[in-house]
Amino acid sequence: MRRTLFNEDHEAFRETIRDFIEAEVAPVYAEWEAAGHPPREFYYKLGELGVLGIQVPEEYGGAGETSFKYQAVISEECARAGVSLGGYGVHVNLVLPYLLKYGNEEQKKRWLPPFVSGEMMTAIAMTEPGTGSDLAGMQTTAKRDGDHYILNGAKTFITGGVLADRVLVVARTSPPTPENRRAGLSILVVDTKSEGYSVGRKLEKIGLRSSDTAELSFSDVRVPVADLLGEEGRGFEYLTHNLAEERLGIAMTSYASAAAAVEFAKRYVQERTVFGKPVASFQNTKFVLAECATEVEAARSMVDRAIEALDAGELTPADAAMAKLFCTEVQARVVDKCLQLHGGYGYILEYPIARLYTDARVSRIYGGTSEVLKTIIAKSIGV
Ligand SMILES: Cc1cc2nc3c(=O)[nH]c(=O)nc-3n(C[C@H](O)[C@H](O)[C@H](O)COP(=O)(O)OP(=O)(O)OC[C@H]3O[C@@H](n4cnc5c(N)ncnc54)[C@H](O)[C@@H]3O)c2cc1C
């Protein structure tokens, strides 16, 4: 089906991103995976390219673009090249909406220019060792002491956590109330150089090996009240609102990964000969790829529609949950089938399909597991 999401500007941008990935990422990607993250300087390059500030208003040094479509182009080009850009996705897709929506003028002036240049890389820390899906159960506390909060606790699985300069830490500023266990959470934008702030292990993952995923701990970290984002006690509400955008971002990367898997498989089965004929000539291959292409088309329709809804300010939490649930499940099925068509080579990391396979597994877990998403969807349809 003809796609109507992108215009000429998006396609020109696509060329720029494709060239950039070819020149700056693909040749060194194996080194990033070995190190567990891109070198710090890489984020300055992204800043120079202008991609960290696409959605930042011009007065703070960005391009002032309100549409999410440019992020979709970047996701597609990364998947096409079989790479990901370290903590970039969290920085622009997860953290930025919080700074734009809930930051006050002084904070925006202070944080957005270095956010755009790559000087201030960011991460967001919600998950704790004892609680992930049930965010209201978090134990990290921030107690008021004059014009500071005193932060204590621990977080885990924090993407970009090793290299981040500022981390949005969700902490309990007051106890939950008997009527509402979600009450009393707040978001602090913590300077990672603060005394008492420490980065623990960089976690070894089965996929997404070019992004640093870390444990963090806070021991009497003094955070200025000026670094509270939005209003005290409204953190859960802010998370609920922004998780929709985060989930759409994951739906989008999942669709892009499935689409890329089909392209890799199409190429491979035409080149590989078995029993004297190309793998592509077997009816099974054609049927498998036909099924995959159909699933990818359905995922694309859903993602494109959801992006338009987000741009129009209409994307509901249930819409985003459906898009993430559907696209991540499509990704899992399609990438697995496309790997199978590669035979043993599909299991070897120098083939991009192998990386897509290991990277894909987390899509159904982070940003809300498939099971948690089903509870949101079920509620939205009244069951
Ligand atoms: C690579 C990676 C990167 C991540 N990046 C970040 C990050 O940057 N920042 C951040 O804050 N977090 C991050 N996370 C954490 C991620 O969001 C959580 O892992 C996820 O939300 C699940 O929480 P959990 O691991 O505690 O699982 P649990 O909540 O312990 O879930 C265990 C199982 O119980 C199921 N379950 C839970 N609740 C229900 C229910 N109501 N009904 C039925 N089943 C249920 C789950 O679906 C799952 O199968 C990351 C995780 C990974 C793996």
PDBQT file of the ligand as one rigid body, heavy atoms in Angstrom, charges set to zero:
ROOT
HETATM    1  C1  LIG A 401      17.477  -3.522  28.163  1.00  0.00    +0.000 C 
HETATM    2  C2  LIG A 401      16.564  -2.856  29.130  1.00  0.00    +0.000 A 
HETATM    3  C3  LIG A 401      16.520  -1.460  29.176  1.00  0.00    +0.000 A 
HETATM    4  C4  LIG A 401      15.710  -0.817  30.095  1.00  0.00    +0.000 A 
HETATM    5  N1  LIG A 401      15.746   0.563  30.190  1.00  0.00    +0.000 NA
HETATM    6  C5  LIG A 401      15.099   1.171  31.213  1.00  0.00    +0.000 A 
HETATM    7  C6  LIG A 401      15.277   2.569  31.453  1.00  0.00    +0.000 A 
HETATM    8  O1  LIG A 401      15.995   3.271  30.725  1.00  0.00    +0.000 OA
HETATM    9  N2  LIG A 401      14.657   3.115  32.518  1.00  0.00    +0.000 N 
HETATM   10  C7  LIG A 401      13.850   2.401  33.343  1.00  0.00    +0.000 A 
HETATM   11  O2  LIG A 401      13.318   2.952  34.291  1.00  0.00    +0.000 OA
HETATM   12  N3  LIG A 401      13.657   1.061  33.143  1.00  0.00    +0.000 NA
HETATM   13  C8  LIG A 401      14.263   0.436  32.112  1.00  0.00    +0.000 A 
HETATM   14  N4  LIG A 401      14.100  -0.904  31.893  1.00  0.00    +0.000 N 
HETATM   15  C9  LIG A 401      13.221  -1.657  32.798  1.00  0.00    +0.000 C 
HETATM   16  C10 LIG A 401      11.964  -2.179  32.155  1.00  0.00    +0.000 C 
HETATM   17  O3  LIG A 401      11.063  -1.159  31.831  1.00  0.00    +0.000 OA
HETATM   18  C11 LIG A 401      11.373  -3.247  33.104  1.00  0.00    +0.000 C 
HETATM   19  O4  LIG A 401      12.262  -4.355  33.050  1.00  0.00    +0.000 OA
HETATM   20  C12 LIG A 401       9.978  -3.636  32.746  1.00  0.00    +0.000 C 
HETATM   21  O5  LIG A 401       9.072  -2.594  32.974  1.00  0.00    +0.000 OA
HETATM   22  C13 LIG A 401       9.508  -4.880  33.552  1.00  0.00    +0.000 C 
HETATM   23  O6  LIG A 401       9.743  -4.717  34.904  1.00  0.00    +0.000 OA
HETATM   24  P1  LIG A 401      10.522  -5.888  35.714  1.00  0.00    +0.000 P 
HETATM   25  O7  LIG A 401      11.751  -6.227  34.963  1.00  0.00    +0.000 OA
HETATM   26  O8  LIG A 401      10.648  -5.476  37.122  1.00  0.00    +0.000 OA
HETATM   27  O9  LIG A 401       9.556  -7.142  35.599  1.00  0.00    +0.000 OA
HETATM   28  P2  LIG A 401       8.337  -7.549  36.638  1.00  0.00    +0.000 P 
HETATM   29  O10 LIG A 401       7.548  -6.331  36.849  1.00  0.00    +0.000 OA
HETATM   30  O11 LIG A 401       9.023  -8.174  37.806  1.00  0.00    +0.000 OA
HETATM   31  O12 LIG A 401       7.586  -8.608  35.800  1.00  0.00    +0.000 OA
HETATM   32  C14 LIG A 401       7.859 -10.023  35.842  1.00  0.00    +0.000 C 
HETATM   33  C15 LIG A 401       6.764 -10.732  35.047  1.00  0.00    +0.000 C 
HETATM   34  O13 LIG A 401       5.482 -10.488  35.667  1.00  0.00    +0.000 OA
HETATM   35  C16 LIG A 401       4.564 -10.040  34.676  1.00  0.00    +0.000 C 
HETATM   36  N5  LIG A 401       3.574  -9.130  35.235  1.00  0.00    +0.000 N 
HETATM   37  C17 LIG A 401       3.810  -7.974  35.925  1.00  0.00    +0.000 A 
HETATM   38  N6  LIG A 401       2.644  -7.379  36.247  1.00  0.00    +0.000 NA
HETATM   39  C18 LIG A 401       1.656  -8.173  35.738  1.00  0.00    +0.000 A 
HETATM   40  C19 LIG A 401       0.237  -8.099  35.743  1.00  0.00    +0.000 A 
HETATM   41  N7  LIG A 401      -0.422  -7.072  36.307  1.00  0.00    +0.000 N 
HETATM   42  N8  LIG A 401      -0.470  -9.091  35.130  1.00  0.00    +0.000 NA
HETATM   43  C20 LIG A 401       0.176 -10.143  34.558  1.00  0.00    +0.000 A 
HETATM   44  N9  LIG A 401       1.537 -10.256  34.525  1.00  0.00    +0.000 NA
HETATM   45  C21 LIG A 401       2.248  -9.285  35.106  1.00  0.00    +0.000 A 
HETATM   46  C22 LIG A 401       5.435  -9.309  33.663  1.00  0.00    +0.000 C 
HETATM   47  O14 LIG A 401       4.762  -9.181  32.428  1.00  0.00    +0.000 OA
HETATM   48  C23 LIG A 401       6.634 -10.234  33.599  1.00  0.00    +0.000 C 
HETATM   49  O15 LIG A 401       6.358 -11.292  32.731  1.00  0.00    +0.000 OA
HETATM   50  C24 LIG A 401      14.881  -1.572  30.953  1.00  0.00    +0.000 A 
HETATM   51  C25 LIG A 401      14.885  -2.969  30.882  1.00  0.00    +0.000 A 
HETATM   52  C26 LIG A 401      15.735  -3.604  30.000  1.00  0.00    +0.000 A 
HETATM   53  C27 LIG A 401      15.764  -5.109  29.982  1.00  0.00    +0.000 C 
ENDROOT
TORSDOF 0
